[in-house]
Amino acid sequence: MTYKFDINYSEEERNFLNINNCEIVLEMKLSKTNFTDKEIPRRMIKYGGQYFAEIIDEDDGIVWAVLSKWKGIWHFSSYYDSLESMIQGI
């Protein structure tokens, strides 16, 4: 399945992404996923060779999560409450 992502970022977010050399991802093909209904990626960026998606977490609301592959299935791990905490956590 090909996911198309929202590319609307605030001026502050765009500045932050540029300073940290993050790439805004427009779309991505993910064949096998283990996403819940709320985990459908809204926005996606690439930073340091890893992909991060903005998703709705059942407990914490909107978060940034690391996109990982395990046994051929894509899932989310390592959740961050903001772009800033994500960069610091890596």
C-alpha positions in Angstrom: 0.0 0.0 0.0 1.3 3.5 -0.8 0.7 6.1 1.9 0.6 9.8 0.9 1.5 12.2 3.7 0.4 15.6 4.7 3.3 18.0 3.9 1.9 21.0 5.7 4.4 22.1 8.3 4.5 25.4 10.2 7.3 27.8 9.5 8.8 26.9 12.8 8.7 23.2 12.0 10.2 23.8 8.6 13.0 25.8 10.1 13.6 23.0 12.7 13.6 20.4 9.9 16.1 22.4 7.8 18.5 23.0 10.7 18.5 19.3 11.5 18.8 18.1 7.9 15.5 16.3 7.9 13.8 15.3 4.7 10.0 15.7 4.4 8.6 12.4 2.9 5.8 12.9 0.4 4.8 9.2 0.0 6.0 5.8 0.9 5.1 2.2 -0.1 4.7 -0.1 2.9 3.6 -3.6 1.9 3.0 -5.3 5.3 2.1 -3.2 8.2 0.9 -3.7 11.8 -0.7 -0.3 12.3 -3.9 0.2 14.3 -6.5 2.5 12.9 -5.1 5.5 14.9 -1.5 4.7 13.8 -2.0 5.6 10.2 0.9 8.0 9.5 -0.2 11.6 9.0 3.2 13.2 8.2 6.5 11.5 7.7 10.1 12.7 7.8 13.5 11.1 7.3 16.3 11.9 9.7 19.7 10.2 9.9 18.6 7.2 7.8 15.5 6.5 9.9 11.9 7.3 9.1 9.6 9.0 11.7 5.9 9.4 11.4 3.4 11.6 13.1 0.6 9.4 14.4 -2.1 9.4 17.0 -1.1 7.4 20.0 -4.0 6.0 22.1 -2.5 7.2 25.4 -0.5 10.3 24.5 -2.4 12.0 21.6 -0.3 13.1 18.6 3.3 11.8 18.8 6.3 11.2 16.5 7.2 7.5 16.2 10.1 5.6 14.7 9.1 3.4 11.7 10.7 0.0 12.2 10.6 -3.4 10.4 10.5 -6.6 12.3 10.1 -10.0 10.7 9.0 -8.3 7.5 6.2 -6.2 9.1 6.3 -2.5 9.5 5.4 -1.1 12.9 6.1 1.9 15.2 8.4 2.0 18.1 10.1 4.7 20.3 7.5 7.4 20.6 8.3 11.1 21.1 6.0 13.9 22.1 7.7 16.5 19.8 10.2 16.9 16.9 12.6 18.4 19.4 12.5 15.4 21.8 12.8 13.1 18.9 16.1 14.6 17.7 17.4 14.7 21.3 16.4 11.1 21.9 18.3 9.7 18.9 
